[in-house]
């Protein structure tokens, strides 16, 4: 899978996200502070990663900033992107299952390396729900 990864600073687990995804066999595209000389502000780098998903250059994204909130907000402004700010594996699983999220937003402040691994395990194991009610919710979000 092709994963776009952005971070507004190289702090916390930011530098570990790409290598962890590559270890799992994914192709990683880096944005923001993870690329020397690229604009690192959270709004810009999160948008860049989200646009990679929306334009079909990436299948999913992981966007990160200090709280994760700004990265999530910016990514969600891009049509076709459903970014979920998750703080544990249960949230990551639920975001994939019930919201068919295609972008995982992380807090560099709260996410430890073991927690990152747990969340990515849940994220990639998660499958979108086949329940018509859940699908209708995802379709409605696309229409909003």
C-alpha positions as CSV (number, residue, x, y, z in Angstrom):
1,X,0.0,0.0,0.0
2,X,1.2,3.6,-0.7
3,X,1.1,5.7,2.5
4,X,1.6,9.5,2.6
5,X,3.2,10.6,5.9
6,X,3.4,14.1,7.2
7,X,4.6,15.7,10.4
8,X,5.1,19.4,11.2
9,X,8.2,18.6,13.3
10,X,10.6,15.8,13.9
11,X,9.5,15.1,17.5
12,X,8.1,12.2,19.3
13,X,7.4,9.3,16.9
14,X,7.5,11.5,13.8
15,X,10.7,9.9,12.5
16,X,9.6,6.4,13.3
17,X,6.3,6.4,11.4
18,X,7.8,6.0,7.9
19,X,10.3,3.3,8.8
20,X,7.6,1.4,10.7
21,X,5.3,1.5,7.7
22,X,8.2,0.4,5.4
23,X,8.9,-2.5,7.8
24,X,5.3,-3.6,7.2
25,X,5.9,-3.6,3.4
26,X,4.3,-0.2,2.5
27,X,5.7,2.4,0.2
28,X,6.0,5.7,2.0
29,X,5.8,9.3,0.7
30,X,7.1,11.9,3.1
31,X,5.9,15.4,3.6
32,X,6.6,18.4,5.8
33,X,9.4,18.3,8.4
34,X,10.2,14.8,7.3
35,X,11.6,16.2,4.0
36,X,14.5,18.7,4.4
37,X,13.6,22.1,3.0
38,X,9.9,21.4,2.6
39,X,7.3,23.6,4.3
40,X,6.6,22.0,7.7
41,X,3.7,23.9,9.0
42,X,0.9,21.5,10.1
43,X,-1.7,22.9,7.8
44,X,0.5,22.7,4.7
45,X,2.1,19.3,5.2
46,X,-1.2,17.7,6.3
47,X,-2.9,19.1,3.3
48,X,-0.1,17.7,1.0
49,X,-0.4,14.2,2.5
50,X,-4.2,14.4,2.2
51,X,-4.1,15.6,-1.4
52,X,-1.8,12.6,-2.2
53,X,-4.7,10.4,-1.1
54,X,-7.4,12.4,-2.8
55,X,-5.5,12.4,-6.1
56,X,-4.8,8.7,-6.0
57,X,-1.0,9.0,-5.4
58,X,-1.4,7.4,-2.0
59,X,-3.9,4.9,-0.7
60,X,-3.9,6.2,2.8
61,X,-2.2,8.8,5.0
62,X,-0.8,9.3,8.4
63,X,-0.7,12.9,9.4
64,X,0.9,14.2,12.7
65,X,1.4,17.3,14.7
66,X,1.9,18.1,18.4
67,X,-1.7,17.5,19.3
68,X,-2.9,15.8,16.2
69,X,-5.9,18.1,16.1
70,X,-4.5,20.6,13.5
71,X,-3.3,17.8,11.3
72,X,-6.7,16.1,11.4
73,X,-8.6,19.4,10.7
74,X,-6.3,20.2,7.7
75,X,-6.5,16.7,6.2
76,X,-10.3,16.7,6.6
77,X,-10.6,19.9,4.5
78,X,-9.5,17.9,1.4
79,X,-12.5,16.4,-0.4
80,X,-12.5,12.6,-0.2
81,X,-10.3,12.4,2.9
82,X,-11.7,11.1,6.1
83,X,-9.0,11.7,8.8
84,X,-9.5,10.3,12.3
85,X,-7.5,11.6,15.3
86,X,-6.8,8.5,17.2
87,X,-5.1,8.1,20.6
88,X,-5.2,4.3,20.9
89,X,-5.7,1.1,19.0
90,X,-9.4,0.9,19.8
91,X,-10.0,4.3,18.2
92,X,-7.9,3.4,15.2
93,X,-9.9,0.2,14.7
94,X,-13.2,2.0,15.1
95,X,-12.2,4.8,12.7
96,X,-11.5,2.2,10.0
97,X,-14.6,0.1,10.8
98,X,-17.3,2.7,11.2
99,X,-16.0,5.8,9.3
100,X,-13.9,4.0,6.6
101,X,-11.2,6.5,7.6
102,X,-8.4,6.8,5.0
103,X,-6.1,9.1,7.1
104,X,-4.8,8.4,10.6
105,X,-4.1,11.6,12.6
106,X,-1.6,11.2,15.4
107,X,-0.5,13.4,18.3
108,X,3.3,13.6,18.5
109,X,2.9,14.5,22.2
110,X,0.8,11.5,23.2
111,X,1.9,8.7,20.9
112,X,4.7,6.5,22.1
113,X,6.6,4.0,19.9
114,X,4.7,1.0,21.4
115,X,1.4,2.8,21.0
116,X,2.2,3.7,17.4
117,X,2.8,0.0,16.6
118,X,-0.5,-1.0,18.3
119,X,-2.4,1.7,16.5
120,X,-0.9,0.8,13.1
121,X,-1.7,-2.9,13.8
122,X,-5.4,-2.0,14.5
123,X,-5.5,0.5,11.6
124,X,-4.3,-2.0,9.0
125,X,-6.3,-4.9,10.4
126,X,-9.5,-2.8,10.3
127,X,-11.9,-3.2,7.5
128,X,-14.8,-0.9,6.7
129,X,-18.1,-2.1,8.0
130,X,-20.5,-3.7,5.6
131,X,-23.5,-2.6,7.7
132,X,-25.8,-0.4,5.6
133,X,-26.1,2.1,8.4
134,X,-22.4,2.6,8.7
135,X,-22.0,2.8,4.9
136,X,-24.8,5.4,4.8
137,X,-23.0,7.5,7.3
138,X,-19.8,7.4,5.3
139,X,-21.7,8.3,2.1
140,X,-23.4,11.2,4.0
141,X,-20.0,12.5,5.1
142,X,-18.9,12.5,1.5
143,X,-22.0,14.6,0.6
144,X,-21.5,17.2,3.3
